[in-house]
Amino acid sequence: MERVTGQRRRHHLHESVLQRAVRDAVRVARIAKPATCHTFRHSFATHLLEESHDIRTVQELLGHQDVSTTMIYTHVLNRGGLGVRSPVDRL
């Protein structure tokens, strides 16, 4: 707590600090493919959609104003007709 005002403040990290940490972790882990913070964002969205979360929820979590931007993530699913599950399958 700050002594003068008694207010507690948050200290945010600059984005470059996180980017450097991810870059270093990728190097230490010897991951051959390029991986960045944005890679995690794409993975997050893709995994949510793979788990059948609502596209509008994913849109909100990613901060997209237009759902068509979020729809870009659905192309990697590439499930065709097999991606549709009947509610009866869940019983």
ZIBELFEN-V465209 format. One record per backbone hydrogen bond with DSSP energy under -0.5 kcal/mol. CO is the residue of the C=O (numbers start at 1). NH is the residue of the N-H. E is the energy in kcal/mol with one decimal. If there is no record, write none. Layout:
CO & NH & E
CO & NH & E
This chain:
2 & 6 & -1.3
7 & 2 & -1.4
10 & 12 & -0.6
14 & 17 & -1.7
14 & 18 & -1.0
15 & 19 & -2.3
16 & 20 & -2.4
17 & 21 & -2.0
18 & 22 & -2.5
19 & 23 & -2.4
20 & 24 & -2.7
21 & 25 & -2.3
22 & 26 & -2.5
23 & 27 & -2.0
24 & 28 & -2.8
25 & 29 & -2.3
26 & 31 & -2.2
27 & 30 & -1.0
30 & 32 & -0.6
36 & 40 & -1.3
37 & 41 & -1.5
38 & 42 & -2.3
39 & 43 & -2.5
40 & 44 & -2.7
41 & 45 & -2.2
42 & 46 & -2.6
43 & 47 & -2.8
44 & 48 & -2.1
45 & 49 & -2.1
46 & 50 & -2.5
47 & 51 & -1.7
48 & 53 & -2.4
49 & 52 & -1.6
54 & 58 & -2.0
55 & 59 & -2.4
56 & 60 & -2.1
57 & 61 & -2.5
58 & 62 & -2.2
59 & 63 & -1.0
59 & 64 & -2.0
66 & 69 & -1.3
66 & 70 & -0.8
67 & 71 & -2.1
68 & 72 & -0.6
69 & 72 & -0.8
70 & 73 & -1.8
71 & 74 & -1.6
72 & 75 & -1.1
73 & 76 & -0.7
74 & 77 & -1.0
74 & 78 & -1.0
79 & 82 & -1.1
80 & 83 & -1.3
81 & 84 & -1.1
83 & 85 & -0.5
86 & 89 & -1.3
86 & 90 & -0.5
87 & 90 & -1.0
88 & 91 & -1.5
